Amino acid sequence: MKQNTLNGEFSLQGKGLHTGKAVTATFKPGAENTGYVIVRTDVEGCPEIPALAKYVEQADRASCLVKDGVKVFTLEHAMAALYGCGVDNCRVELDGEEFPILDGSARPYAEAIARTGLQEQAAERRYLTVKERMEFCSEDGMTRITVLPDDHYSISTVVDFDSPFLSMQYAGYEEGKTDFAGEIAPCRTFVFLREVEALLAHGLIKGGDLDNAIVIVDREVSPEEADRLAKAFGYERVEVKEGILNTLQLQFRNEPARHKLLDVMGDLALCGCFIKGHVIAERPGHKANAAMAKMLYKEAVAEERDDAYPADLDVLTETPLMDINKIRSLLPHRPPFLLVDKIFRLTENMVVGVKNVTMNEPHFVGHFPEEPVMPGVLIVEAMSQCGGILVLNGVPDPENYSTYFMKIDSVKFRNKVVPGDTLVFKLITTAPIKRGIVQMKGYAYVGKKLVCEGEFMAQVAKTKKA
């Protein structure tokens, strides 16, 4: 999948939900690999804020980014629209600190993106592939965000409120199957009537009205309170119809749950790349969403750093330092369990070795007959044997010693290895050898793609002769 940007630019005008101030957001094409960047055109120097979780700060009832003292907030609907419509790179020029609330949904953004169209770019789309379970749980245990490994993106959202008009609701999204523009983007924000006056008292929702928010009423409203609310929202009068203030009709029976899903998508987009994983959001809110976005962002940064191919691994055209016969003189292993073919680099604290994966190896008979895949445990074993060469190379009589691994930690398998691949291993000692104990970090590559990594602790011991 290639990256996409906008085919042109568009602008949307409105007022901020919380500030009530008029603001214009102009969306423009972005360069490859730049992601979403927000430009505050109303601030001297037009400072840029990348839409990344590293800049997230907590705000009441909205997503908020702060960089060098410059702030933008209520960006979740715009971010969800960009992500849901498949935009990888976009520059957003904003002449205020808050995105316009518009109709309280992402529909105006999604419709504008559809009208403008997308332009494919040359660079490959950047993905974060979730490898292991990730979870955030609030202190009270009421909110939980879980992300599970999967080969595509999906979100399952559950909301559960103590309200006769909004108890438990579920909403789901599956990439490639759910129509984001038609089923998720139109869903509007909502608030309980019991929260409205408190929010107004705290100087929030100054731009809120009955056209851009669903106000849920789950109790009797006195005439005095109705008059007070009508005045606050600039209406002559307000009514309650089927648990909703005034005559606003729900577009979907579970519109509140769908809007919460929309917020989850927009907040998690701040991880900086497209996600392959299944998100389960139980009673989500911006605080929990932001916490998970930060976890995903850190994982994406780590994966991108680890995937950077070291220049010293371009060794396959060189003459090896050690062939299989020299390796046999250092390691006690023998076929079919000798899993290192050549050594190309060898210093006091680093080794680079190679394993050629062929269909002739016995484990492919059963792993798996119809789709041969090298077992992960054997990839780890091959890395360990490379580490053994690094250790035993410094011993004067290596034929009398063996390396016994005591601990293997933080192993991650990032891609499968199949017959025809050439595995290139790099192991580096991470601490000085003490009392025969060595600690190493190992990486395995196929081509320029990281397929496995792990941390190793081993003991060098003299071999007992019979």
LINHU-V344660 format. One record per backbone hydrogen bond with DSSP energy under -1.0 kcal/mol. CO is the residue of the C=O (numbers start at 1). NH is the residue of the N-H. E is the energy in kcal/mol with one decimal. If there is no record, write none. Layout:
BEGIN
((CO:NH:E) (CO:NH:E))
END
This chain:
BEGIN
((1:125:-3.1) (3:121:-3.3) (4:88:-2.3) (4:89:-1.8) (5:119:-3.2) (10:27:-3.0) (12:25:-2.7) (14:23:-3.1) (15:101:-2.6) (16:20:-1.6) (17:207:-3.0) (18:206:-1.3) (21:16:-2.2) (23:14:-2.1) (24:95:-1.6) (25:12:-2.3) (26:93:-3.1) (27:10:-1.7) (28:91:-2.3) (31:34:-1.5) (35:90:-2.4) (36:51:-3.0) (37:92:-3.1) (38:49:-3.2) (39:41:-1.3) (39:94:-3.3) (40:43:-1.3) (43:46:-2.4) (47:40:-2.4) (49:38:-2.5) (50:52:-2.3) (52:55:-1.9) (53:56:-1.8) (55:66:-2.6) (63:74:-2.4) (64:57:-2.2) (65:72:-2.2) (67:70:-2.0) (70:67:-2.4) (72:65:-3.2) (73:99:-2.0) (75:79:-2.5) (76:80:-2.3) (77:81:-2.0) (78:82:-2.3) (79:83:-2.6) (80:84:-3.4) (81:85:-1.8) (82:87:-3.0) (83:86:-1.7) (90:37:-2.5) (91:28:-3.2) (92:39:-3.3) (93:26:-2.8) (94:41:-1.5) (97:73:-2.0) (101:104:-2.7) (104:189:-1.7) (106:110:-2.6) (107:111:-3.0) (108:112:-1.8) (109:113:-2.3) (110:114:-2.2) (111:115:-2.2) (112:116:-2.2) (113:117:-2.7) (117:7:-2.5) (119:5:-2.2) (123:3:-2.7) (126:274:-2.2) (128:276:-2.8) (134:147:-3.0) (136:145:-2.8) (138:141:-1.5) (143:138:-2.8) (144:282:-3.1) (145:136:-2.6) (146:280:-3.4) (147:134:-2.4) (148:278:-2.6) (153:175:-2.9) (154:279:-3.0) (155:173:-2.4) (156:281:-3.2) (157:171:-2.3) (158:283:-3.5) (159:169:-2.4) (161:163:-2.2) (169:159:-2.4) (171:157:-3.1) (173:155:-2.5) (174:177:-2.3) (174:178:-2.9) (178:180:-1.2) (179:183:-3.0) (180:184:-1.9) (180:185:-3.0) (184:187:-1.7) (185:106:-2.2) (185:107:-1.1) (189:214:-2.7) (191:216:-2.7) (192:195:-1.9) (195:199:-2.4) (196:200:-2.5) (197:201:-2.4) (198:202:-1.3) (199:204:-2.8) (200:203:-1.5) (205:208:-1.3) (209:212:-1.0) (214:191:-2.7) (215:245:-2.9) (216:193:-2.9) (222:226:-2.5) (223:227:-2.2) (224:228:-2.1) (225:229:-2.5) (226:230:-2.4) (227:231:-2.1) (228:232:-2.0) (229:233:-2.1) (230:235:-3.2) (239:246:-6.0) (241:244:-1.4) (243:217:-3.3) (244:241:-3.0) (252:255:-1.8) (254:258:-2.3) (255:259:-2.5) (256:260:-2.1) (257:261:-1.9) (258:262:-2.2) (259:263:-2.3) (260:264:-2.2) (261:265:-2.5) (262:266:-2.4) (263:267:-2.8) (264:268:-2.7) (265:269:-1.3) (267:270:-1.4) (268:271:-1.9) (269:272:-1.6) (270:53:-2.7) (274:128:-3.0) (276:130:-2.4) (277:154:-1.8) (278:148:-2.7) (279:156:-3.1) (280:146:-2.7) (281:158:-2.7) (282:144:-2.0) (285:289:-2.8) (286:290:-2.6) (287:291:-1.8) (288:292:-2.2) (289:293:-2.6) (290:294:-2.2) (291:295:-1.7) (292:296:-2.7) (293:297:-2.5) (294:298:-2.3) (295:299:-1.9) (296:300:-2.6) (297:301:-2.6) (298:302:-2.4) (299:303:-2.6) (300:304:-2.5) (301:305:-2.4) (302:306:-2.6) (303:307:-2.1) (310:313:-1.7) (311:314:-1.5) (313:315:-2.0) (315:318:-2.3) (322:343:-1.9) (323:327:-2.2) (324:328:-2.0) (325:329:-1.0) (327:330:-1.1) (327:331:-2.8) (334:337:-2.5) (342:354:-2.4) (343:321:-2.1) (343:322:-2.0) (345:352:-2.2) (349:429:-2.2) (350:347:-3.0) (351:427:-2.2) (352:344:-2.8) (352:345:-1.5) (353:425:-3.0) (354:341:-3.0) (354:342:-1.4) (355:423:-2.9) (357:420:-3.0) (358:361:-1.2) (361:364:-1.5) (362:365:-1.6) (363:367:-1.2) (367:373:-1.7) (375:379:-1.4) (376:380:-2.2) (377:381:-2.0) (378:382:-2.5) (379:383:-2.2) (380:384:-2.5) (381:385:-2.4) (382:386:-1.9) (383:387:-2.2) (384:388:-2.1) (385:389:-1.9) (386:390:-2.0) (387:391:-2.1) (388:392:-3.0) (389:393:-1.9) (391:394:-1.3) (392:395:-1.6) (397:400:-2.2) (398:401:-1.9) (400:463:-3.3) (402:461:-2.5) (404:459:-2.9) (407:457:-2.5) (409:455:-2.7) (412:453:-1.6) (417:374:-3.2) (418:421:-2.1) (421:357:-2.6) (423:355:-2.4) (424:445:-2.5) (425:353:-1.5) (426:443:-2.3) (427:351:-2.0) (428:441:-2.6) (434:437:-2.2) (436:460:-2.8) (437:434:-1.7) (438:458:-2.7) (439:430:-2.5) (440:456:-3.1) (441:428:-2.3) (442:454:-2.0) (443:426:-2.3) (444:451:-2.9) (444:452:-1.5) (445:424:-2.6) (446:449:-2.0) (449:446:-2.3) (451:414:-2.3) (451:415:-1.2) (452:444:-2.6) (453:412:-2.2) (454:442:-3.2) (455:409:-2.6) (456:440:-2.7) (457:406:-2.7) (457:407:-1.9) (458:438:-2.7) (459:404:-2.9) (461:402:-2.6))
END
